[in-house]
Amino acid sequence: MEEQGSHIETHPREGEPLVRAGRPAPCVMVLFGATGDLAQRKLFPALYELVRQKLLPHGFALVAFSRSERNLESLLAQVKEGLRKYARTQPLDEAAWEWLAERMEVMSGAYDDPAAFFRLREHLERMSERFGTQGNQLYYLATPASTFPALLTGLSGAGLLYREDSSVQRPWRRLVIEKPFGRDLASARQLNRELASVLEERQIFRIDHYLGKETVQNILVFRFANAIFEPLWNRQHIDHVEITAAETIGVEGRGRFYDETGVIRDMVQNHLLQVLALCAMEPPISFAPEDIRDEKNKVFRALRPVAEHEVPRFVVQGQYQGYREEAGVAPDSRTPTYVAMKTYIDTWRWQGVPFYVRAGKKLAQRVTEVSIHYRSVPHCLFTTSETCQRLQPNVLRLRIQPREGIALSFESKVPGEDVSISGVTMDFDYADTFNEPVPEAYERLMLDCMRGNTTLFAREDSVEQAWAWMTPILEALEEGSCGPPRTYEPGSAGPDEAAALLARDGRRWTELRR
């Protein structure tokens, strides 16, 4: 029950920001895969929002590179129609759209055609003079991973990508690649070798949009700027940690892609392990990008390996009823659309604390959140064991999406002469409290690429370390160690075996509500 008199006050701290974002540098962005679904749903809307908020540098231009022949007029019509569907602020700001449209150009060519990249080079030189981009170039690969080698070869062969040397002053070159960063440890290492043959690590931006979410970034501030929480953030006070990414939708026309990927590669190996690392990492010595990424990598190194014979005890996979009838999905598919996992982090802080991770499609509720479950009270002061059993441990929930916020549950006395106890939840909502919408992740991440800020991007060693832990689990599942995925009903909480995973430990998942 919501108390009518409840309210939340904010008190912005005076003075300079703790970390100043800085202005993005002038540049031209070359977007490969400009006609694809990701570009239409996320990338162009993000650029439009940045224009609307006047956050892009004045010296900005965009080349939409497509393998199919396109003219500028048809591309602009497609992009504008996409903005009317997917931009987070409506109606469309015509002035902002015109500013972006005037700076857009289109090119087409085969990714394996060297001549196409030399034409691109000439095109970019003209655009630099016209728009004042100072020769800086940002290449965004919103394309399948299979195209990366050809694109790297073409760009470097035409002199468009080069390794930066701090002793030589010349325009910067940066490369953005979308997940998946490989399919397993071997392919991730191969991809990293190909990238390292052309660029320095600081020029490579492996984008994971979860890290751009405001609530994910706030995990660090919440932990390290509040003295009442960090002392309790350890094995002495926390019973277990639960990380959930539940979706109500299915594969949404992406059956062929999803059937080759599955929920573990699509969600757990990248998004949820990154969230886990932010929750479990030690305090960095500063908020500098490499200091933060160093601590995250230590978490990946400390993940307890799961041997093949242990996989059935630690992992449950499921597939929603009707998945095999989706377009593009094999009729005998064993690809999981749901997974629940239990893992440990073998460090001093977290020894013995289980981390439960689950992700899935066609579930009862759309929610992504971290739940920190604190230990039960050590001694019951009340008269009956029945009363004590009704007491619930405190739970801190970090809600990543939707309705981004933080909630804390605790026990309180009900007013009256009798001592009756009620659970209370204090709930903080970002958008309501700060009276402004929460920015989309891609907006922040694109600006950071232009700033050269790598804090929110995956580093080479972390990618390989995460794959080193995940690959043996994937191999065991794909070899059939756990049998086929358990079938579950759409709109449910997943397969019953997932509930049993926690029940064996005397715990249960946070309920997914319809």
Protein Blocks (a to p, Z undefined) as FASTA:
>chain_A
ZZfkbccdddddedjdfbdgbjadddddddehklbmklmmmmmmmmmmmmmnopacfbbc
dddddfbdcdfklmmmmmmmmmmmmpmbdcddfklmmmmmmmgccddddfklmklmmmmm
mmmmmmmmmnonnopacddddbdfklmmmmmmmmmmnopaccddfkbccdddddddddde
bjbfklmmmmmmmmmmmmcfklpccddfklmpmklmmmmmmmmmcfklmmmncfklmmbd
cdddddfbdneoplmmmmmnommlmmmmmmmmmmmmmmmmccdfbfcfklmmmmmmmmmm
mpccddfklmmmmpccdddehklmpghiafkbcbdfbdcdddddddfklgoiacddddde
hifbdcddddddddddfbdfbfbfklmmmpccddddddfbghiadddddddddedjbdcd
ddddddddfklmnopacddfklmmmmmmmnopaklpccfklmmmmmmmmmmmmmmmmnop
nopaddddehiabjfklmmmmmmnopacddddZZ
